[in-house]
Every structure is written in C-alpha cells, then in structure tokens.
Amino acid sequence: MADKELFCPVETTLSLISGKWKVMIVYYLLKDTKRFNQLQRDLNGITHRSLSKQLKEMEKDGLVIRNDYGEIPPRVEYSLSPLGRSLDPVLMSMHEWGIQYAENSIL
C-alpha cells in the first residue's frame, strides 16, 4: 500500500497525541492514576463528552488503560500504559522547549 511507504515517525506520533487535550491528558496521567471526574477538574474547560471521546481514542491506541472496578457507585480509573508512559521524554522536551521559547520571545 502506498501510504505505508510514506511512513513518517513524527506524523505517527502526532496522530496519536494531536488535538487540544490528549497531550494534557498524558501529562496528568504521568503524575498519577486518575478517576474521570478528577481528570475533568484537572483539564479545566474540557467537556464530559470531549474527555470521554479522547480517553476512548487513547485506550484504543494503547496509550491509556481503563480500569473499571465494577462497583456501585461506579469506580473507573485511568492510567497510562507502558506505551503511554514512553511519551514522558517527549512531553519533557516540549516542556523545556516551551520554557526556552517563553524566555526568548518578545511578548
């Protein structure tokens, strides 16, 4: 297939973490396992629908693990898979770049 021949690692990475919220979801889950409502509070401004959609996509892509305890009231926790955790150096590089940009830019 022609698309497979045009493989670009950067494009692959971006396809998994692009969008307004995915990088920040990874950022907060790098710190600790979170329940849905805690993630929504951390991600100030995200809607319930958007967070649910992003988490489902990230679970499908193998970045996030959803642990449903099957309890009443429901208790569901989200954590990063080993693949998701492997994004840590990527986010730390972005963090450092952002600091350098802020220090060197004329605002």
C-alpha positions as CSV (number, residue, x, y, z in Angstrom):
1,M,0.0,0.0,0.0
2,A,1.4,3.4,-1.0
3,D,0.6,5.0,2.4
4,K,2.8,2.5,4.2
5,E,5.7,3.5,2.0
6,L,5.3,7.2,3.1
7,F,5.8,6.4,6.8
8,C,6.8,9.3,8.9
9,P,7.5,8.8,12.6
10,V,6.7,12.4,13.5
11,E,3.3,12.1,11.7
12,T,2.6,8.8,13.6
13,T,3.4,10.5,17.0
14,L,1.2,13.5,16.1
15,S,-1.7,11.3,15.0
16,L,-1.7,9.7,18.5
17,I,-1.4,12.8,20.6
18,S,-2.7,15.6,18.4
19,G,-5.7,17.7,19.5
20,K,-6.4,20.1,22.2
21,W,-6.5,17.7,25.1
22,K,-4.5,14.5,24.5
23,V,-1.1,15.8,25.5
24,M,-2.5,17.3,28.7
25,I,-4.3,14.0,29.5
26,V,-0.9,12.3,29.2
27,Y,0.7,15.0,31.3
28,Y,-1.8,14.5,34.2
29,L,-1.7,10.7,33.9
30,L,2.1,10.7,34.1
31,K,1.7,12.1,37.6
32,D,-0.8,9.5,38.8
33,T,-3.8,7.3,38.1
34,K,-6.9,9.4,37.9
35,R,-10.6,9.0,38.0
36,F,-12.7,10.6,35.3
37,N,-14.0,13.5,37.4
38,Q,-10.5,14.3,38.7
39,L,-9.2,14.4,35.1
40,Q,-12.0,16.7,34.1
41,R,-11.2,19.0,37.0
42,D,-7.5,19.0,36.1
43,L,-8.3,19.7,32.5
44,N,-10.2,22.9,33.3
45,G,-12.6,23.6,30.4
46,I,-12.9,20.1,28.8
47,T,-16.5,18.9,28.4
48,H,-17.6,15.5,29.7
49,R,-18.2,14.4,26.1
50,S,-14.8,15.5,24.8
51,L,-12.9,13.9,27.7
52,S,-14.8,10.6,27.2
53,K,-14.1,10.7,23.5
54,Q,-10.4,11.4,23.9
55,L,-10.0,8.7,26.6
56,K,-11.7,6.1,24.3
57,E,-9.4,7.0,21.4
58,M,-6.3,6.8,23.6
59,E,-7.4,3.5,25.0
60,K,-8.0,2.2,21.5
61,D,-4.5,3.4,20.5
62,G,-3.0,1.6,23.5
63,L,-1.9,4.8,25.4
64,V,-4.4,4.6,28.3
65,I,-5.6,1.8,30.5
66,R,-9.2,1.9,31.8
67,N,-9.8,0.0,35.0
68,D,-13.5,-0.5,35.8
69,Y,-13.9,-1.9,39.3
70,G,-17.5,-3.0,38.6
71,E,-18.7,-1.4,41.8
72,I,-21.8,0.5,42.7
73,P,-21.4,3.5,42.7
74,P,-19.2,3.1,39.6
75,R,-15.5,3.5,40.1
76,V,-13.3,3.8,37.0
77,E,-9.7,4.8,36.9
78,Y,-7.4,5.7,34.1
79,S,-3.7,5.3,33.9
80,L,-1.0,5.3,31.2
81,S,0.0,2.0,29.6
82,P,3.8,1.4,29.2
83,L,3.4,2.8,25.7
84,G,1.7,6.0,27.1
85,R,4.4,6.3,29.7
86,S,7.0,6.2,27.0
87,L,5.8,9.7,26.0
88,D,7.3,11.1,29.1
89,P,10.6,12.3,27.4
90,V,8.6,13.7,24.5
91,L,6.5,15.8,26.9
92,M,9.6,16.8,29.0
93,S,11.3,18.0,25.8
94,M,8.1,20.0,24.9
95,H,8.2,21.5,28.4
96,E,11.8,22.5,28.1
97,W,11.2,24.0,24.7
98,G,8.2,26.0,26.0
99,I,10.4,27.4,28.8
100,Q,13.1,28.5,26.4
101,Y,10.5,30.0,24.0
102,A,8.9,32.0,26.8
103,E,12.3,33.3,28.0
104,N,13.5,34.3,24.5
105,S,10.3,35.5,22.9
106,I,9.2,39.1,22.8
107,L,5.6,39.2,24.0
